[in-house]
Amino acid sequence: MKIYTKTGDKGTTSLYGGTRVPKYHLRIEAYGTVDELNSYIGLVNSQSLDTNSSQVLLKIQNELFTIGSMLATPENKEVLKSGKERLDIPKINTDSIKFLEKEIDAMNEHLPAMTHFVLPGGHTTVSYCHIARCICRRAERITVQLSENENINNDILVYLNRLSDYLFVLARKLTYDNKIAEIPWIPERKK
């Protein structure tokens, strides 16, 4: 597999199926942001984590590659002329979403109830997790915007929304695992 193709030197790139678009195209922004998110999740997973969290993050990274592939494939290019699906990979679906919800619920069982919004930080790993959560929210916003003009599988939108929730709860879990006090956001009152 050759790394450089020289086909993008003039500011365009190919979507899956061959359609060329400018590199600033919203579809490119969507899957590029998902790729950025995947890299940050890799950074979180490179920290000292419990085995389950590490395995879940690896599963999420694989699912984000799937989402990137789905976003890189315009609806009119999903099926080849032969009738075969162009993307011969499992798609993100409700099972993927339910898995995230199950993991969120399992972590929440062991965390104290939230009484305030929480400021990101307190530990490097927690901060990385919050950065990933923010990138996930951006990926969701861009994908929502893309969905206003093009047909996007709705499960992608739901998955990204749930994933940001998962990353928030994971950040809380990591705070407690590392015995760090959460920093509540308490707005200063004007005198």
Disulfide bonds with the S-S distance in Angstrom:
none
